[in-house]
Amino acid sequence: MYLTKDAKEEIFAKHGKGKNDTGTAEGQIALFTARINHLTEHLKKNRKDYNTERSLVKLVGKRRALLDYLTKKDVLRYRAIVKELGLRK
C-alpha cells in the first residue's frame, strides 16, 4: 500500500485535530488529495488502466462532495484547506 499507517497519521495530524481524529472533513480531504495525486501519477505511466481511472473519478467526486459540505458548514475552514492543499474551485 502506498500510504502507510504513519503517513496517514501524519496527514491527519497536520490537517485534522489530531493523529487519531480521522473523521474531520479537513483530514478526509487531505487524505483524498494524497490518494488522488498518487493515482494521477500512476495514470501518467499507465494510460490504459481504466479501473484506476474510474477510481480516480470516484475519489474526485467524494472530495468535491466533502468540499461542498465544508463550504456550507464553515467557509473559513473551506478556504483554509483549499489554500493549504493548493486546490482550486
C-alpha angles and dihedrals in degrees: 000000000000095000112059124200090258092052091051092048089051091051092049092045091052099043104021134054094271143340092271096044100094097159103072116111092233092054093048092047091050091049092049090049091053091049092046091052091050093049091047091056090047092052092051088063098035107041096172097051095116096171091060090045090055091048090051092052091050091050092050089052092050091049091048091052091051091048090051090050091050090049091056094044103042124353093194092058089047093052092046095052093044091051094044095050095038095240124153133203 
